[in-house]
Structures are given as structure tokens and as C-alpha cells.
Amino acid sequence: MSLDFFAPCPRGLEAALAAELAETAQQRLPPGALQVGAEVPGGVHFRGNWAGGIAANLHSRIASRVLLKIAQRPYRSEQDIYELAREQRWDQWFTPDETLRVDITAIKSPLRSLEFATLRVKDGICDRMRDKAGARPSIDTAYPDVRVFAFLTANECTLYLDTSGEPLFKRGWRLDKGAAPLRENLAAGILRLTGWTAGTPLYDPMCGSGTFLAEAAQVAQDIAPGLDRRFGFESLKQADMAAWRHLKSEANTARNAAQSKPRDLLIFGSDISDVMLEKARANFKRAGFGNVPLKQLDARNMTPPSDAPGVLVANPPYGERIEVRGRNARGEARPTARELRGDDDEGFRRAKDEAPDAEFFQALGDALKQRFTGWRAFVLTSDRKLPGQLRLREAAKTPLYNGALECRLFRFDLIAGSVRQRPASGGANPAAGKDNGNGDAN
Ligand SMILES: C[S@@+](CC[C@H](N)C(=O)[O-])C[C@H]1O[C@@H](n2cnc3c(N)ncnc32)[C@H](O)[C@@H]1O
């Protein structure tokens, strides 16, 4: 039986997800089990069998969910949506004893109330279940057994059954979060965009709760991201549980094999906050790896953690999210507002109104130029002026969304003798924005 799936992902990572799914198909599945289809804004379609859908849940680091397409039809009114929902054989998938939640996403839908449309999908499912199974499922919006997603365009309604349950970026190991942690699937997608592969040194000098590092360490140790969690398909009657047991057992074997041969992962992290480093350590322990060296350090004083150059990746504090913390260029301690208020427990605070710290980023740019020759640095930020503040010219920039926040992933190639620099944005240098041809500032 051929099934149609849709895997949503953070916007900007569609191509990375398509490549990841193709890799899963090639490396872990028999031919035809997962065939990657179209990339659309916010996700990737694929087709296959249950093993394909389950493997995507178990192995995708970038997808937010894996949705199974149940029905699709043009609509004009809420009544059309109700009828589409009522016609589907929900009783083949779950029983009235399972709890249900319905969500709707719409792009350019003419309907006035999406809330009402959601109710009509729910009514259609419940009426069908009452007719066929004699009772209707209860609604549980917090911990449902079964989730149904409706997707509305201007004239078409698609109904999906969610095979993931909790979103896939919830890997099960992160209990300790910072104030502004990256979602695991965004971090994993960024790692793929950097081109980093296991064995290449990786360094996050503002690692916070350690999301980039944890994702990389799991990749390096062949630990499937979904190995320690449950999935929505486990509650669905027709899901192929034999395929699940087989895929899970293969993933367990791969993890055990990697863990029986401990090796230097060449993955390193530092952060100015000891509280954040404690959180990262606790997360790593739960995720099953302990050999990621972490150091308490101001990023302005960072030095390469390995002899060979590698990939540096970071998401520094955003001006509008949390303030930069540490010492200023003169070495004076700069208290955070929270410290000033006397309630500092984590070393940062949300600070919507504060401008990004120009001095900090200039010093960070100097550290990159002076000490990280040969490295490729990737910085995720919502601040488009970052290259100017670092006084570096980006080699590439990729638009990405961190939740609703539009960001850029800037790439800086710190090649010996040719670090592309530029003066601070707004500076009077006529060469602003162009490679000044003078090479490294050293
Ligand atoms: C946006 S958070 C990074 C979140 C991280 N990627 C995660 O997933 O948890 C920024 C981090 O920068 C750290 N930080 C702020 N100022 C710093 C400095 N001067 N040197 C090093 N780290 C700093 C903060 O402690 C915080 O953990």
C-alpha cells in the first residue's frame, strides 16, 4: 500500500530535510519504502510504506512531524470540511477510547473563523466514530492519543493523521533549557547547512544548553534522534509495528556499536555562564554521551579547541531576545539588568529594547580573524547587520526562521591571508561592503 506523507520543518530547511530523507531512504530502507517528493515552503512531501513513515520519525533530525495524508478535496464552506472529515474511515485508525485533538493551519483560506472550521473537523470525525464504533472519542488538547491536522489553502482542504505525537524536536533528553534555546531540529538543520561531518572539529563558543553540540554528538555516534521517545503511530491501529520493532532494533544496534568504541568526537563548547554549562552537561548525560569538553569562557577570549581547523557555529544573544553578557573590552564586569535587580540566576534576561552590543561583536570578529584561520564560522542571528558589527564579509547568508523570528545564517570563511573584512556598518569607509583586498588584519 502506498501512503502519502508530509513532513513539516522550520522554514528555510526544506532542501536540507529533503536531502536528509533521501539519505534515510538510501541508507536504512529497502527501495521504494520512502520516495522524496516536492519541497514546499515549510515542509517536504514523500511517499512510501509504513516503514518509510516510521523511519522518517525515528531518523529525521530536521522534520517537526510526519503527517499521513488521509484525504484531500476542494472546499468552499465549513460544511464541505465537515463532510470530508465525516466520510473518512477514522474507525480503521483508532477507537473511541483514544483521545483526540484537531489542529488547523490555513494559507489564504476564505473562511472567517478557523476555530469554527476546527470544530467542524472534530464534529465530522466524532460523528463518523459514533456511527461506526458506537461512541465518540473525547477531546484532550494537552496529551491526546491521536492528532488530526487539517491544512486549508484558498480552495483545498487536506486532512492528515499525525504519526509523530509530540513534535519530533522533542528528543526526550532535553529537560534543562536556557532562556533562548534553539529547537533541536533547527540546530540539526543548521549543522547540515554548515556541511559539518563527524570527525571534523566543531566548536560552539556560546553553547548555552548545548543544542548544536548534542545534535552533532548524536550524529557522530550514530544515535537515532527518536530512539528514546514514543510516537503517535504507536496508537494507530494500522501502523506496521513489525517494521517499527525492526527499525528500532537496528538503531539500537548502531548506537551500541558506536558506544562500545568510544573515540574523541572533536566536538567542543564554551559559554560565559556556568549555569548554562551545568544545564548542557545534564542534557548530555541524559542523551547518553559525556565526552564533549565544555569550558566557561567569554567568547571574546576563545581560541581554537583543536589543532586542525573545523566548523564554528553559534547563535549569539540577539539584541531583542537576551542581552550579551560578560566583560567589556576594558575588562570591566558588566552586570546584567537582572543582576542589577538582584535576581540573576542564569546570567541573562530578555531585553527587547536593548541594542546589540557593538563592542562585543567587534571583539568577537577580531577573535575570529586573529585566531581561527582556516575555520568556517556560521552565526545564526536575527540581526542583519551582524557582518558589519563583526567587521567580516559573509561568504553566504541563508534565511531561516527560529520560530516566528526571521533570522539569517551567515557564513564566514576565515581563509589564511584572505579574510574578507568590512568596516562597521554605517562607517564612512568608501570600501564598505566590498572586499578590501588587504587580507587578514593581523
Ligand atoms: C541564544 S543563547 C545560545 C543558545 C544555545 N544555542 C542553546 O541552544 O541553548 C546565547 C548564549 O550566549 C551566552 N553568552 C552571552 N554572552 C557571552 C559571552 N560574552 N561569551 C560567551 N557566551 C556568552 C549566553 O550565556 C547564552 O547561553
The ligand as an ORCA input file, in Angstrom:
! r2SCAN-3c Opt
* xyz 0 1
  C      20.972     32.441     22.368
  S      21.866     31.669     23.626
  C      22.504     30.226     22.870
  C      21.533     29.128     22.997
  C      22.117     27.794     22.626
  N      22.398     27.684     21.204
  C      21.158     26.713     23.082
  O      20.621     26.027     22.232
  O      20.886     26.609     24.276
  C      23.288     32.660     23.775
  C      24.296     32.155     24.784
  O      25.387     33.079     24.761
  C      25.943     33.102     26.052
  N      26.763     34.327     26.161
  C      26.367     35.615     26.332
  N      27.435     36.440     26.352
  C      28.529     35.652     26.175
  C      29.926     35.914     26.103
  N      30.401     37.133     26.233
  N      30.749     34.848     25.901
  C      30.282     33.589     25.781
  N      28.959     33.296     25.877
  C      28.096     34.311     26.059
  C      24.746     33.058     26.983
  O      25.127     32.590     28.260
  C      23.826     32.094     26.235
  O      23.990     30.780     26.702
*
